[in-house]
Amino acid sequence: MEPGLDLPFAIFGHSMGATIGFELARELRQRHWAAPRRLIMSGGRAPHRPSRLSPLAGLPAGKFLEAVQERYGCFSNEILQLREMLDLLLPILRADLKLFETYQCTLEPPLDCPISVFGGVDDATVTKDELADWELHTTAAFDLCMLPGGHFFPQESRDHVLRALEERLTGRADAAIRG
């Protein structure tokens, strides 16, 4: 990554990707490499907040799929009918969830880059307070933007998300946030 870090960049992560993006920014700082111009965290609770949701990764196969679908609604009816596809996807999803459910944030100083956080107004998996707590992880600007939709609001409200991203990446949102 280091050779490409001479260009301005931002880090965007949704759900578990928000935690991964956060840890990437911390790793860049630890290596004394370039920092992102902005972290954009989406649909994921602040990393120091323990999950209030019951873990799913250890559930038996049938219960696992049912619980994941109930919580996230991530599989279309078409995919649910494709047993071979599910047999490929579920072990990967289970491993991802296990990683996410066992993650523990270590105490470090806040980052120096701005953090923008997006959330879905109807997302039952993360609360506005859990999103707002990302502010504790920066010494720079912070903003929270709630958008229409549930946990997968980036798909449900694609135009809203793209507009919010553009505003933050071009700096147009900063004046509105301060104003």
Biotite code that builds the C-alpha atoms (Angstrom):
import biotite.structure as struc

atoms = struc.array([
    struc.Atom([0.000, 0.000, 0.000], chain_id="A", res_id=1, res_name="MET", atom_name="CA", element="C"),
    struc.Atom([2.727, 2.472, 0.883], chain_id="A", res_id=2, res_name="GLU", atom_name="CA", element="C"),
    struc.Atom([3.653, 3.478, -2.698], chain_id="A", res_id=3, res_name="PRO", atom_name="CA", element="C"),
    struc.Atom([0.052, 4.557, -3.384], chain_id="A", res_id=4, res_name="GLY", atom_name="CA", element="C"),
    struc.Atom([-0.277, 6.633, -0.241], chain_id="A", res_id=5, res_name="LEU", atom_name="CA", element="C"),
    struc.Atom([1.286, 9.743, -1.795], chain_id="A", res_id=6, res_name="ASP", atom_name="CA", element="C"),
    struc.Atom([-2.124, 10.580, -3.283], chain_id="A", res_id=7, res_name="LEU", atom_name="CA", element="C"),
    struc.Atom([-5.008, 11.966, -1.216], chain_id="A", res_id=8, res_name="PRO", atom_name="CA", element="C"),
    struc.Atom([-7.285, 9.161, -0.045], chain_id="A", res_id=9, res_name="PHE", atom_name="CA", element="C"),
    struc.Atom([-10.187, 8.412, 2.252], chain_id="A", res_id=10, res_name="ALA", atom_name="CA", element="C"),
    struc.Atom([-11.229, 5.165, 3.893], chain_id="A", res_id=11, res_name="ILE", atom_name="CA", element="C"),
    struc.Atom([-14.836, 3.999, 3.680], chain_id="A", res_id=12, res_name="PHE", atom_name="CA", element="C"),
    struc.Atom([-16.142, 0.984, 5.557], chain_id="A", res_id=13, res_name="GLY", atom_name="CA", element="C"),
    struc.Atom([-19.651, -0.340, 6.042], chain_id="A", res_id=14, res_name="HIS", atom_name="CA", element="C"),
    struc.Atom([-20.744, -2.529, 8.970], chain_id="A", res_id=15, res_name="SER", atom_name="CA", element="C"),
    struc.Atom([-17.767, -4.755, 9.828], chain_id="A", res_id=16, res_name="MET", atom_name="CA", element="C"),
    struc.Atom([-15.875, -2.783, 7.177], chain_id="A", res_id=17, res_name="GLY", atom_name="CA", element="C"),
    struc.Atom([-16.126, 0.283, 9.419], chain_id="A", res_id=18, res_name="ALA", atom_name="CA", element="C"),
    struc.Atom([-14.076, -1.497, 12.082], chain_id="A", res_id=19, res_name="THR", atom_name="CA", element="C"),
    struc.Atom([-11.625, -2.749, 9.460], chain_id="A", res_id=20, res_name="ILE", atom_name="CA", element="C"),
    struc.Atom([-11.251, 0.773, 8.037], chain_id="A", res_id=21, res_name="GLY", atom_name="CA", element="C"),
    struc.Atom([-10.677, 2.161, 11.517], chain_id="A", res_id=22, res_name="PHE", atom_name="CA", element="C"),
    struc.Atom([-7.985, -0.404, 12.263], chain_id="A", res_id=23, res_name="GLU", atom_name="CA", element="C"),
    struc.Atom([-6.377, 0.293, 8.882], chain_id="A", res_id=24, res_name="LEU", atom_name="CA", element="C"),
    struc.Atom([-6.140, 3.993, 9.762], chain_id="A", res_id=25, res_name="ALA", atom_name="CA", element="C"),
    struc.Atom([-4.560, 3.093, 13.109], chain_id="A", res_id=26, res_name="ARG", atom_name="CA", element="C"),
    struc.Atom([-2.063, 0.782, 11.384], chain_id="A", res_id=27, res_name="GLU", atom_name="CA", element="C"),
    struc.Atom([-1.115, 3.533, 8.932], chain_id="A", res_id=28, res_name="LEU", atom_name="CA", element="C"),
    struc.Atom([-0.463, 5.838, 11.886], chain_id="A", res_id=29, res_name="ARG", atom_name="CA", element="C"),
    struc.Atom([1.591, 3.200, 13.689], chain_id="A", res_id=30, res_name="GLN", atom_name="CA", element="C"),
    struc.Atom([3.792, 2.776, 10.600], chain_id="A", res_id=31, res_name="ARG", atom_name="CA", element="C"),
    struc.Atom([4.132, 6.567, 10.219], chain_id="A", res_id=32, res_name="HIS", atom_name="CA", element="C"),
    struc.Atom([2.593, 6.366, 6.747], chain_id="A", res_id=33, res_name="TRP", atom_name="CA", element="C"),
    struc.Atom([0.190, 8.888, 5.234], chain_id="A", res_id=34, res_name="ALA", atom_name="CA", element="C"),
    struc.Atom([-3.140, 9.342, 6.971], chain_id="A", res_id=35, res_name="ALA", atom_name="CA", element="C"),
    struc.Atom([-6.475, 9.328, 5.176], chain_id="A", res_id=36, res_name="PRO", atom_name="CA", element="C"),
    struc.Atom([-8.046, 12.704, 4.505], chain_id="A", res_id=37, res_name="ARG", atom_name="CA", element="C"),
    struc.Atom([-11.198, 11.354, 6.105], chain_id="A", res_id=38, res_name="ARG", atom_name="CA", element="C"),
    struc.Atom([-12.613, 8.169, 7.584], chain_id="A", res_id=39, res_name="LEU", atom_name="CA", element="C"),
    struc.Atom([-16.167, 7.453, 6.514], chain_id="A", res_id=40, res_name="ILE", atom_name="CA", element="C"),
    struc.Atom([-17.756, 4.855, 8.741], chain_id="A", res_id=41, res_name="MET", atom_name="CA", element="C"),
    struc.Atom([-21.124, 3.460, 7.743], chain_id="A", res_id=42, res_name="SER", atom_name="CA", element="C"),
    struc.Atom([-23.592, 1.231, 9.548], chain_id="A", res_id=43, res_name="GLY", atom_name="CA", element="C"),
    struc.Atom([-21.131, 0.128, 12.240], chain_id="A", res_id=44, res_name="GLY", atom_name="CA", element="C"),
    struc.Atom([-21.032, 0.932, 15.929], chain_id="A", res_id=45, res_name="ARG", atom_name="CA", element="C"),
    struc.Atom([-18.039, 2.774, 17.367], chain_id="A", res_id=46, res_name="ALA", atom_name="CA", element="C"),
    struc.Atom([-15.264, 0.214, 17.916], chain_id="A", res_id=47, res_name="PRO", atom_name="CA", element="C"),
    struc.Atom([-15.025, 0.629, 21.696], chain_id="A", res_id=48, res_name="HIS", atom_name="CA", element="C"),
    struc.Atom([-18.745, -0.116, 22.127], chain_id="A", res_id=49, res_name="ARG", atom_name="CA", element="C"),
    struc.Atom([-19.537, -3.762, 22.903], chain_id="A", res_id=50, res_name="PRO", atom_name="CA", element="C"),
    struc.Atom([-22.246, -5.289, 20.781], chain_id="A", res_id=51, res_name="SER", atom_name="CA", element="C"),
    struc.Atom([-25.711, -5.347, 22.319], chain_id="A", res_id=52, res_name="ARG", atom_name="CA", element="C"),
    struc.Atom([-26.703, -8.074, 19.829], chain_id="A", res_id=53, res_name="LEU", atom_name="CA", element="C"),
    struc.Atom([-26.429, -11.784, 20.539], chain_id="A", res_id=54, res_name="SER", atom_name="CA", element="C"),
    struc.Atom([-23.603, -13.545, 18.673], chain_id="A", res_id=55, res_name="PRO", atom_name="CA", element="C"),
    struc.Atom([-24.583, -15.530, 15.593], chain_id="A", res_id=56, res_name="LEU", atom_name="CA", element="C"),
    struc.Atom([-21.337, -17.165, 14.410], chain_id="A", res_id=57, res_name="ALA", atom_name="CA", element="C"),
    struc.Atom([-21.613, -20.202, 16.701], chain_id="A", res_id=58, res_name="GLY", atom_name="CA", element="C"),
    struc.Atom([-25.184, -21.119, 15.793], chain_id="A", res_id=59, res_name="LEU", atom_name="CA", element="C"),
    struc.Atom([-25.886, -24.446, 14.057], chain_id="A", res_id=60, res_name="PRO", atom_name="CA", element="C"),
    struc.Atom([-26.188, -24.225, 10.252], chain_id="A", res_id=61, res_name="ALA", atom_name="CA", element="C"),
    struc.Atom([-29.991, -23.983, 9.974], chain_id="A", res_id=62, res_name="GLY", atom_name="CA", element="C"),
    struc.Atom([-30.341, -21.531, 12.830], chain_id="A", res_id=63, res_name="LYS", atom_name="CA", element="C"),
    struc.Atom([-27.368, -19.507, 11.549], chain_id="A", res_id=64, res_name="PHE", atom_name="CA", element="C"),
    struc.Atom([-28.938, -18.767, 8.173], chain_id="A", res_id=65, res_name="LEU", atom_name="CA", element="C"),
    struc.Atom([-32.299, -18.017, 9.764], chain_id="A", res_id=66, res_name="GLU", atom_name="CA", element="C"),
    struc.Atom([-30.784, -15.647, 12.351], chain_id="A", res_id=67, res_name="ALA", atom_name="CA", element="C"),
    struc.Atom([-28.591, -13.830, 9.815], chain_id="A", res_id=68, res_name="VAL", atom_name="CA", element="C"),
    struc.Atom([-31.543, -13.358, 7.492], chain_id="A", res_id=69, res_name="GLN", atom_name="CA", element="C"),
    struc.Atom([-33.763, -12.142, 10.333], chain_id="A", res_id=70, res_name="GLU", atom_name="CA", element="C"),
    struc.Atom([-31.178, -9.643, 11.601], chain_id="A", res_id=71, res_name="ARG", atom_name="CA", element="C"),
    struc.Atom([-29.773, -8.331, 8.330], chain_id="A", res_id=72, res_name="TYR", atom_name="CA", element="C"),
    struc.Atom([-32.164, -9.430, 5.591], chain_id="A", res_id=73, res_name="GLY", atom_name="CA", element="C"),
    struc.Atom([-29.136, -9.772, 3.345], chain_id="A", res_id=74, res_name="CYS", atom_name="CA", element="C"),
    struc.Atom([-30.203, -12.659, 1.119], chain_id="A", res_id=75, res_name="PHE", atom_name="CA", element="C"),
    struc.Atom([-32.721, -12.284, -1.673], chain_id="A", res_id=76, res_name="SER", atom_name="CA", element="C"),
    struc.Atom([-35.314, -15.006, -2.211], chain_id="A", res_id=77, res_name="ASN", atom_name="CA", element="C"),
    struc.Atom([-33.405, -16.035, -5.338], chain_id="A", res_id=78, res_name="GLU", atom_name="CA", element="C"),
    struc.Atom([-30.212, -16.680, -3.378], chain_id="A", res_id=79, res_name="ILE", atom_name="CA", element="C"),
    struc.Atom([-32.112, -18.479, -0.628], chain_id="A", res_id=80, res_name="LEU", atom_name="CA", element="C"),
    struc.Atom([-33.302, -20.947, -3.283], chain_id="A", res_id=81, res_name="GLN", atom_name="CA", element="C"),
    struc.Atom([-29.746, -21.674, -4.498], chain_id="A", res_id=82, res_name="LEU", atom_name="CA", element="C"),
    struc.Atom([-28.407, -24.251, -2.041], chain_id="A", res_id=83, res_name="ARG", atom_name="CA", element="C"),
    struc.Atom([-24.992, -24.477, -3.769], chain_id="A", res_id=84, res_name="GLU", atom_name="CA", element="C"),
    struc.Atom([-24.572, -20.694, -3.515], chain_id="A", res_id=85, res_name="MET", atom_name="CA", element="C"),
    struc.Atom([-25.474, -20.738, 0.184], chain_id="A", res_id=86, res_name="LEU", atom_name="CA", element="C"),
    struc.Atom([-23.052, -23.618, 0.784], chain_id="A", res_id=87, res_name="ASP", atom_name="CA", element="C"),
    struc.Atom([-20.287, -21.363, -0.592], chain_id="A", res_id=88, res_name="LEU", atom_name="CA", element="C"),
    struc.Atom([-21.372, -18.150, 1.132], chain_id="A", res_id=89, res_name="LEU", atom_name="CA", element="C"),
    struc.Atom([-22.309, -19.297, 4.627], chain_id="A", res_id=90, res_name="LEU", atom_name="CA", element="C"),
    struc.Atom([-18.852, -20.486, 5.814], chain_id="A", res_id=91, res_name="PRO", atom_name="CA", element="C"),
    struc.Atom([-17.366, -17.161, 4.680], chain_id="A", res_id=92, res_name="ILE", atom_name="CA", element="C"),
    struc.Atom([-20.122, -15.199, 6.380], chain_id="A", res_id=93, res_name="LEU", atom_name="CA", element="C"),
    struc.Atom([-19.759, -17.285, 9.550], chain_id="A", res_id=94, res_name="ARG", atom_name="CA", element="C"),
    struc.Atom([-15.990, -16.595, 9.638], chain_id="A", res_id=95, res_name="ALA", atom_name="CA", element="C"),
    struc.Atom([-16.577, -12.859, 9.073], chain_id="A", res_id=96, res_name="ASP", atom_name="CA", element="C"),
    struc.Atom([-19.145, -12.721, 11.859], chain_id="A", res_id=97, res_name="LEU", atom_name="CA", element="C"),
    struc.Atom([-16.873, -14.628, 14.232], chain_id="A", res_id=98, res_name="LYS", atom_name="CA", element="C"),
    struc.Atom([-14.091, -12.126, 13.565], chain_id="A", res_id=99, res_name="LEU", atom_name="CA", element="C"),
    struc.Atom([-16.461, -9.209, 14.088], chain_id="A", res_id=100, res_name="PHE", atom_name="CA", element="C"),
    struc.Atom([-18.123, -10.661, 17.196], chain_id="A", res_id=101, res_name="GLU", atom_name="CA", element="C"),
    struc.Atom([-14.785, -11.367, 18.922], chain_id="A", res_id=102, res_name="THR", atom_name="CA", element="C"),
    struc.Atom([-13.085, -8.049, 17.996], chain_id="A", res_id=103, res_name="TYR", atom_name="CA", element="C"),
    struc.Atom([-11.876, -6.007, 20.957], chain_id="A", res_id=104, res_name="GLN", atom_name="CA", element="C"),
    struc.Atom([-10.752, -2.436, 20.494], chain_id="A", res_id=105, res_name="CYS", atom_name="CA", element="C"),
    struc.Atom([-7.447, -1.594, 22.145], chain_id="A", res_id=106, res_name="THR", atom_name="CA", element="C"),
    struc.Atom([-7.009, 1.758, 23.825], chain_id="A", res_id=107, res_name="LEU", atom_name="CA", element="C"),
    struc.Atom([-5.024, 4.209, 21.672], chain_id="A", res_id=108, res_name="GLU", atom_name="CA", element="C"),
    struc.Atom([-5.055, 7.986, 21.218], chain_id="A", res_id=109, res_name="PRO", atom_name="CA", element="C"),
    struc.Atom([-7.722, 9.326, 18.845], chain_id="A", res_id=110, res_name="PRO", atom_name="CA", element="C"),
    struc.Atom([-6.900, 9.702, 15.158], chain_id="A", res_id=111, res_name="LEU", atom_name="CA", element="C"),
    struc.Atom([-6.080, 13.112, 13.694], chain_id="A", res_id=112, res_name="ASP", atom_name="CA", element="C"),
    struc.Atom([-8.265, 12.774, 10.598], chain_id="A", res_id=113, res_name="CYS", atom_name="CA", element="C"),
    struc.Atom([-11.922, 13.814, 10.340], chain_id="A", res_id=114, res_name="PRO", atom_name="CA", element="C"),
    struc.Atom([-14.509, 11.096, 10.778], chain_id="A", res_id=115, res_name="ILE", atom_name="CA", element="C"),
    struc.Atom([-17.885, 11.074, 9.060], chain_id="A", res_id=116, res_name="SER", atom_name="CA", element="C"),
    struc.Atom([-20.418, 8.467, 10.087], chain_id="A", res_id=117, res_name="VAL", atom_name="CA", element="C"),
    struc.Atom([-23.446, 7.350, 8.111], chain_id="A", res_id=118, res_name="PHE", atom_name="CA", element="C"),
    struc.Atom([-26.333, 5.397, 9.555], chain_id="A", res_id=119, res_name="GLY", atom_name="CA", element="C"),
    struc.Atom([-29.666, 4.079, 8.380], chain_id="A", res_id=120, res_name="GLY", atom_name="CA", element="C"),
    struc.Atom([-32.642, 5.578, 10.190], chain_id="A", res_id=121, res_name="VAL", atom_name="CA", element="C"),
    struc.Atom([-34.332, 2.156, 10.230], chain_id="A", res_id=122, res_name="ASP", atom_name="CA", element="C"),
    struc.Atom([-31.220, 0.092, 11.037], chain_id="A", res_id=123, res_name="ASP", atom_name="CA", element="C"),
    struc.Atom([-32.069, -2.134, 14.014], chain_id="A", res_id=124, res_name="ALA", atom_name="CA", element="C"),
    struc.Atom([-28.476, -3.429, 14.298], chain_id="A", res_id=125, res_name="THR", atom_name="CA", element="C"),
    struc.Atom([-26.819, -0.150, 15.304], chain_id="A", res_id=126, res_name="VAL", atom_name="CA", element="C"),
    struc.Atom([-28.266, 2.810, 17.195], chain_id="A", res_id=127, res_name="THR", atom_name="CA", element="C"),
    struc.Atom([-27.660, 6.491, 16.607], chain_id="A", res_id=128, res_name="LYS", atom_name="CA", element="C"),
    struc.Atom([-25.813, 6.640, 19.954], chain_id="A", res_id=129, res_name="ASP", atom_name="CA", element="C"),
    struc.Atom([-23.524, 3.783, 18.891], chain_id="A", res_id=130, res_name="GLU", atom_name="CA", element="C"),
    struc.Atom([-22.762, 5.704, 15.692], chain_id="A", res_id=131, res_name="LEU", atom_name="CA", element="C"),
    struc.Atom([-22.268, 9.022, 17.500], chain_id="A", res_id=132, res_name="ALA", atom_name="CA", element="C"),
    struc.Atom([-19.598, 7.495, 19.727], chain_id="A", res_id=133, res_name="ASP", atom_name="CA", element="C"),
    struc.Atom([-17.197, 7.424, 16.754], chain_id="A", res_id=134, res_name="TRP", atom_name="CA", element="C"),
    struc.Atom([-16.542, 11.060, 17.699], chain_id="A", res_id=135, res_name="GLU", atom_name="CA", element="C"),
    struc.Atom([-14.349, 9.822, 20.565], chain_id="A", res_id=136, res_name="LEU", atom_name="CA", element="C"),
    struc.Atom([-11.900, 8.409, 18.006], chain_id="A", res_id=137, res_name="HIS", atom_name="CA", element="C"),
    struc.Atom([-10.862, 11.688, 16.369], chain_id="A", res_id=138, res_name="THR", atom_name="CA", element="C"),
    struc.Atom([-9.287, 14.973, 17.381], chain_id="A", res_id=139, res_name="THR", atom_name="CA", element="C"),
    struc.Atom([-10.501, 16.491, 14.092], chain_id="A", res_id=140, res_name="ALA", atom_name="CA", element="C"),
    struc.Atom([-13.943, 17.228, 12.680], chain_id="A", res_id=141, res_name="ALA", atom_name="CA", element="C"),
    struc.Atom([-16.782, 14.784, 13.188], chain_id="A", res_id=142, res_name="PHE", atom_name="CA", element="C"),
    struc.Atom([-20.231, 14.516, 11.661], chain_id="A", res_id=143, res_name="ASP", atom_name="CA", element="C"),
    struc.Atom([-23.084, 12.026, 11.766], chain_id="A", res_id=144, res_name="LEU", atom_name="CA", element="C"),
    struc.Atom([-25.483, 11.686, 8.845], chain_id="A", res_id=145, res_name="CYS", atom_name="CA", element="C"),
    struc.Atom([-28.620, 9.553, 9.123], chain_id="A", res_id=146, res_name="MET", atom_name="CA", element="C"),
    struc.Atom([-29.966, 8.345, 5.786], chain_id="A", res_id=147, res_name="LEU", atom_name="CA", element="C"),
    struc.Atom([-33.145, 6.523, 4.716], chain_id="A", res_id=148, res_name="PRO", atom_name="CA", element="C"),
    struc.Atom([-33.077, 2.746, 5.035], chain_id="A", res_id=149, res_name="GLY", atom_name="CA", element="C"),
    struc.Atom([-32.084, -0.167, 7.226], chain_id="A", res_id=150, res_name="GLY", atom_name="CA", element="C"),
    struc.Atom([-28.710, -1.830, 7.716], chain_id="A", res_id=151, res_name="HIS", atom_name="CA", element="C"),
    struc.Atom([-28.054, -1.970, 3.994], chain_id="A", res_id=152, res_name="PHE", atom_name="CA", element="C"),
    struc.Atom([-29.057, 1.658, 3.434], chain_id="A", res_id=153, res_name="PHE", atom_name="CA", element="C"),
    struc.Atom([-26.100, 2.166, 1.009], chain_id="A", res_id=154, res_name="PRO", atom_name="CA", element="C"),
    struc.Atom([-27.965, -0.103, -1.408], chain_id="A", res_id=155, res_name="GLN", atom_name="CA", element="C"),
    struc.Atom([-31.444, 1.119, -0.494], chain_id="A", res_id=156, res_name="GLU", atom_name="CA", element="C"),
    struc.Atom([-30.545, 4.832, -0.641], chain_id="A", res_id=157, res_name="SER", atom_name="CA", element="C"),
    struc.Atom([-27.688, 4.774, -3.115], chain_id="A", res_id=158, res_name="ARG", atom_name="CA", element="C"),
    struc.Atom([-28.239, 8.328, -4.402], chain_id="A", res_id=159, res_name="ASP", atom_name="CA", element="C"),
    struc.Atom([-28.369, 9.781, -0.868], chain_id="A", res_id=160, res_name="HIS", atom_name="CA", element="C"),
    struc.Atom([-25.168, 7.947, 0.080], chain_id="A", res_id=161, res_name="VAL", atom_name="CA", element="C"),
    struc.Atom([-23.326, 9.039, -3.068], chain_id="A", res_id=162, res_name="LEU", atom_name="CA", element="C"),
    struc.Atom([-24.356, 12.655, -2.506], chain_id="A", res_id=163, res_name="ARG", atom_name="CA", element="C"),
    struc.Atom([-23.246, 12.532, 1.143], chain_id="A", res_id=164, res_name="ALA", atom_name="CA", element="C"),
    struc.Atom([-19.922, 10.944, 0.128], chain_id="A", res_id=165, res_name="LEU", atom_name="CA", element="C"),
    struc.Atom([-19.336, 13.586, -2.528], chain_id="A", res_id=166, res_name="GLU", atom_name="CA", element="C"),
    struc.Atom([-20.066, 16.389, -0.064], chain_id="A", res_id=167, res_name="GLU", atom_name="CA", element="C"),
    struc.Atom([-17.595, 15.033, 2.450], chain_id="A", res_id=168, res_name="ARG", atom_name="CA", element="C"),
    struc.Atom([-14.866, 14.176, -0.032], chain_id="A", res_id=169, res_name="LEU", atom_name="CA", element="C"),
    struc.Atom([-15.017, 17.595, -1.718], chain_id="A", res_id=170, res_name="THR", atom_name="CA", element="C"),
    struc.Atom([-15.235, 19.503, 1.575], chain_id="A", res_id=171, res_name="GLY", atom_name="CA", element="C"),
    struc.Atom([-18.653, 20.987, 0.805], chain_id="A", res_id=172, res_name="ARG", atom_name="CA", element="C"),
    struc.Atom([-20.168, 19.341, 3.872], chain_id="A", res_id=173, res_name="ALA", atom_name="CA", element="C"),
    struc.Atom([-17.607, 20.892, 6.237], chain_id="A", res_id=174, res_name="ASP", atom_name="CA", element="C"),
    struc.Atom([-19.029, 24.408, 5.896], chain_id="A", res_id=175, res_name="ALA", atom_name="CA", element="C"),
    struc.Atom([-22.565, 23.144, 6.480], chain_id="A", res_id=176, res_name="ALA", atom_name="CA", element="C"),
    struc.Atom([-21.470, 21.087, 9.492], chain_id="A", res_id=177, res_name="ILE", atom_name="CA", element="C"),
    struc.Atom([-19.692, 24.073, 11.082], chain_id="A", res_id=178, res_name="ARG", atom_name="CA", element="C"),
    struc.Atom([-22.477, 26.499, 10.109], chain_id="A", res_id=179, res_name="GLY", atom_name="CA", element="C"),
])
